[in-house]
Amino acid sequence: MYANRFFKFGVILAFVAVIALTIREAVATSATALDPGAQEAQRLQRSRAAEAARWTAMGEYYEKLNGSQRIMRSRTADAARWTAMGDYYEKEESQIQRSRAVEAARWTAIGEYYKKLEAAQIQRSRAADTARWNAMAEYYRLKNLATP
């Protein structure tokens, strides 16, 4: 009989504890919900704790790394970067040289075109002048013949 009473007492005590903790949490939550500043303060506190944990972990990681490992990785990364940049500029230099050669050929061709065009225009201009002067001479010769 005592075991049955003890069991009932334990169940009732657990039930009362659950209700008390639930009421306590509800009161704390409602107080926090009513105070936005408290929520913001809790968020900032959690954020700062997370940042501190992150930076602590990063510090421990780099502390564990051997100094020579960091230097070797850094030098390897630098070497790869500078090699890639050298390759890039080497290709760019050859592209610049090709570009300049193409531009030189283009300007040479344009110069030759204008020289030929000028020669052709000069010939056409001289031919036009000759035709005009011959026509004027013929006009005045015919005019002189027509006048008594």
Sequence and secondary structure as in RCSB ss.txt:
>XXXX:A:sequence
MYANRFFKFGVILAFVAVIALTIREAVATSATALDPGAQEAQRLQRSRAAEAARWTAMGEYYEKLNGSQRIMRSR
TADAARWTAMGDYYEKEESQIQRSRAVEAARWTAIGEYYKKLEAAQIQRSRAADTARWNAMAEYYRLKNLATP
>XXXX:A:secstr
 HHHHHHHHHHHHHHHHHHHHHHHHHHHHHHHHH HHHHHHHHHHHHHHHHHHHHHHHHHHHHHS HHHHHHHHH
HHHHHHHHHHHHHHHHHHHHHHHHHHHHHHHHHHHHHHHHHHHHHHHHHHHHHHHHHHHHHHHHHHHHHHH  
